[in-house]
Amino acid sequence: MTQSREEGRMWGGVPEKARGIQPMEIEVKLFATLRDYLPKGSGRFSCKMEVDSSTRVQDILSRLKIPEEVPKIILVNGVHGKREQILKEGDVLSIFPPVAGG
């Protein structure tokens, strides 16, 4: 059984709102070779993800199964981001492989 976002989700039989967890939507953009980690059915470069209000950048990397050892450049809303940064409603998380060349 699925519930709409307005109805709220259940965690262990307790509604999210009762546990202080607020669902929110973010956009994740992956570039170059990292695009292979986008979920099936995503757009060419990005996807929308519903997450809770305690989600960190690292949680998204794990959810997308991007290996920890793969170097990354992380931006949140166009500004350098950190793995432990907590995301907010409407954030745009952009992840790039390192840039090389000359």
C-alpha positions as CSV (number, residue, x, y, z in Angstrom):
1,M,0.0,0.0,0.0
2,T,1.4,3.4,-0.9
3,Q,0.4,6.7,0.5
4,S,0.5,10.1,-1.1
5,R,3.0,12.6,0.1
6,E,0.1,14.6,1.7
7,E,-1.1,11.6,3.7
8,G,2.4,11.0,5.0
9,R,4.5,7.9,5.3
10,M,4.7,5.4,8.1
11,W,7.9,4.4,9.8
12,G,7.5,1.4,12.2
13,G,3.8,2.1,12.4
14,V,4.3,5.7,13.4
15,P,3.6,8.6,11.0
16,E,6.7,10.6,9.9
17,K,5.3,13.8,11.3
18,A,4.8,12.3,14.7
19,R,8.5,11.3,14.7
20,G,9.6,14.8,13.6
21,I,10.5,13.6,10.1
22,Q,9.4,15.9,7.3
23,P,9.4,14.5,3.8
24,M,10.9,16.9,1.2
25,E,12.0,16.9,-2.5
26,I,15.4,17.6,-3.8
27,E,16.9,17.4,-7.3
28,V,20.1,15.4,-7.9
29,K,22.2,16.1,-11.0
30,L,25.0,13.7,-12.0
31,F,27.6,14.6,-14.6
32,A,29.8,12.7,-17.0
33,T,30.6,9.1,-15.9
34,L,28.5,9.5,-12.7
35,R,25.3,9.6,-14.8
36,D,25.4,5.8,-14.8
37,Y,24.3,5.9,-11.2
38,L,21.0,7.7,-11.8
39,P,18.0,5.5,-11.0
40,K,16.2,3.9,-14.0
41,G,13.6,6.2,-15.5
42,S,15.5,9.3,-14.5
43,G,16.1,12.2,-16.9
44,R,19.3,12.3,-18.9
45,F,21.2,14.2,-16.2
46,S,19.0,14.4,-13.1
47,C,16.3,13.0,-11.0
48,K,14.0,14.2,-8.2
49,M,14.2,12.4,-4.9
50,E,11.9,12.4,-1.9
51,V,14.0,12.4,1.2
52,D,13.5,13.2,4.9
53,S,14.6,16.4,6.7
54,S,17.7,14.7,8.2
55,T,19.2,13.5,4.9
56,R,22.8,14.3,4.3
57,V,24.7,14.4,1.0
58,Q,26.5,11.2,2.0
59,D,23.0,9.5,2.4
60,I,22.2,10.4,-1.3
61,L,25.6,9.1,-2.4
62,S,24.9,5.8,-0.6
63,R,21.3,5.6,-1.9
64,L,22.6,6.0,-5.5
65,K,25.3,3.4,-4.8
66,I,28.1,5.7,-5.9
67,P,31.3,4.1,-4.5
68,E,33.0,6.0,-1.7
69,E,36.4,5.6,-3.4
70,V,35.2,7.4,-6.6
71,P,36.4,11.0,-6.3
72,K,33.7,13.6,-6.6
73,I,33.1,17.4,-6.7
74,I,29.9,18.2,-4.7
75,L,27.8,21.3,-5.1
76,V,24.6,22.2,-3.3
77,N,22.7,25.0,-5.0
78,G,25.9,25.8,-6.9
79,V,28.1,26.2,-3.9
80,H,30.8,23.7,-2.7
81,G,29.1,21.1,-0.5
82,K,30.4,18.6,2.0
83,R,29.4,14.9,2.5
84,E,28.0,15.6,6.0
85,Q,25.9,18.6,4.9
86,I,22.1,18.2,5.6
87,L,20.0,18.9,2.6
88,K,16.9,21.2,2.6
89,E,13.6,21.2,0.7
90,G,14.2,22.2,-3.0
91,D,18.0,21.8,-2.8
92,V,19.8,20.9,-6.0
93,L,22.7,18.5,-5.4
94,S,25.2,18.4,-8.3
95,I,27.9,15.8,-8.4
96,F,30.8,15.9,-10.8
97,P,33.8,13.6,-11.3
98,P,37.1,15.4,-11.0
99,V,38.0,17.6,-13.9
100,A,41.4,17.0,-15.5
101,G,43.1,18.2,-18.6
102,G,44.5,21.3,-19.9
